[in-house]
Each structure stands twice: as structure tokens, then as C-alpha cells.
Amino acid sequence: MQRLAVTVLSLVAILASGACGHTHSKHSTKHDKPTPNERRAIITATRAEYNGTSARSIVISISNRSWARAVLEDAEPPQYVLLKREKRNHWSIAYMFDRGLPADGTCAYAPAKIVQELFRMSCPSWNALHARKADEKESKNLVSAYAKAHAARIKEWRSSGLRPLIKIERACISRLNASWATGSIVISGSPVGAQFFSRADDGRWRYRVRASNAIVLSLARCGGFNAELYFGTNAAK
């Protein structure tokens, strides 16, 4: 009986030790408080870029103090911002998104380890974040796809004497799914913004109004747009 009691007590001690260890791991932090100089520099950066809006809740990455996270509380709605130190004491905003939305878009602008430390989330693979630049032929085909999808409007312009010139900038092909592409359309010098395209079974590109979050994220960095602005379209991958 005494031997059984000792065994039970030993088991309790082991379980208690394990529980304490798990709790410590769960609450361990992956970021640090900014120094006074870092805080001042980051606040200066956000005020300069966002009409005097000051940064709050600033934290610095432990593994690389050239990365930080902050909140623009006075923005409507409040924004999370990812900041990068460009020079010794100069910070720039690498990415921002509504505070209530997922932080997925940060993966396209910062190393995975930094995102994990500052936002407590894991990033997808390299191919899921880095598209390739479209070649000249692909770019022309994307312009043709856009023009075909907007043929009625272009016909109206031409009937009124206008000769719209359609160009594409930062055309990219997704490495996550090579059947998807993006590009910023410019019509007679006026930017329309990032547009999406998918390649049909016949090999031709088609203009698409929407793309899945995964596709948007895979094209954002190469395409030069904020992924968060295009999330939530719920298109097929």
C-alpha cells in the first residue's frame, strides 16, 4: 500500500511538472518593447505617412529588431501596421490592414519568422507568396483578355471619338497556380488598378472579377498591391 502511494505521488509530480512547462511555453513572448528612440522613430514614421496618426501598442521582433508591429488606433477602422527599419533610425510601413482582419498579407512582405513572432501565425510556402513576372507574350495576352471582357465599353468610347490605349504594368503569373495571373491595367494613362485573370482549358486567358485569398496572396508582392484590399472574394482556386 505504501509503495502504491509513492507511485501515485510520483505520477502527480510528473504531471504537475509537465503542466507548468506547457504553461510557460504558451505564454512565452516572441517580441520586445521598443526603446525610447525606436518608439519615437516609429511614431514619427506613422505620423508622416498617415496625416499625423500616431502609433500605439508598438512591439519589436526579438530575432531582428529591424521589424516592428504597431496599431494606428485613431484610424477608422483601427489598423495594424508592419514596419521595417530602412536605415539606422528611419522606419517605413511595409504593410497595413484592418485590425479585425487576418494578418495573412504580411507574409508577402516580411520573413516568415518575423510574421510568426509579431502576429503569431505561420506563413505558407515560398511559391505561395512569390509570383513570377509575365513575359512579353503573356502580358499582351492579358491585355487582350481585358479588352475582350470590356469590348462593349471600348466600343462606346470609340463611337464617341475616343481611342483608348490599354496597357498593363507589373503583370505576374502565380507560382502557386500557374493558371492565375494579375496586372495593373492602365487606360490612356489612367490607372484602373490590379486585375485578375485565369487561363482556360484552351490555353487562353480570361478576365476574372474575383480570385481566392490564396491566389491574391500569391500575386500581391509581385503585382505591387495590398492583398488585404482584395481578400474575401471567395473564388475557386
Sequence and secondary structure as in RCSB ss.txt:
>XXXX:A:sequence
MQRLAVTVLSLVAILASGACGHTHSKHSTKHDKPTPNERRAIITATRAEYNGTSARSIVISISNRSWARAVLEDA
EPPQYVLLKREKRNHWSIAYMFDRGLPADGTCAYAPAKIVQELFRMSCPSWNALHARKADEKESKNLVSAYAKAH
AARIKEWRSSGLRPLIKIERACISRLNASWATGSIVISGSPVGAQFFSRADDGRWRYRVRASNAIVLSLARCGGF
NAELYFGTNAAK
>XXXX:A:secstr
 HHHHHHHHHHHHHHHHHHHHHHHHHH  SEE   HHHHHHHHHHHHHHTTT   EEEEEESS TTEEEEEETTS
SS EEEEEEE SSS EEEEEEEETTS  GGGGGTS HHHHHHHH      STTT  EE  HHHHHHHHHHHHHHT
HHHHHHHHHTT    EEEEEEEE SS TTEEEEEEEETTEEEEEEEEEE TTS EEEES   HHHHHHHHHHHTS
 GGGGTT     
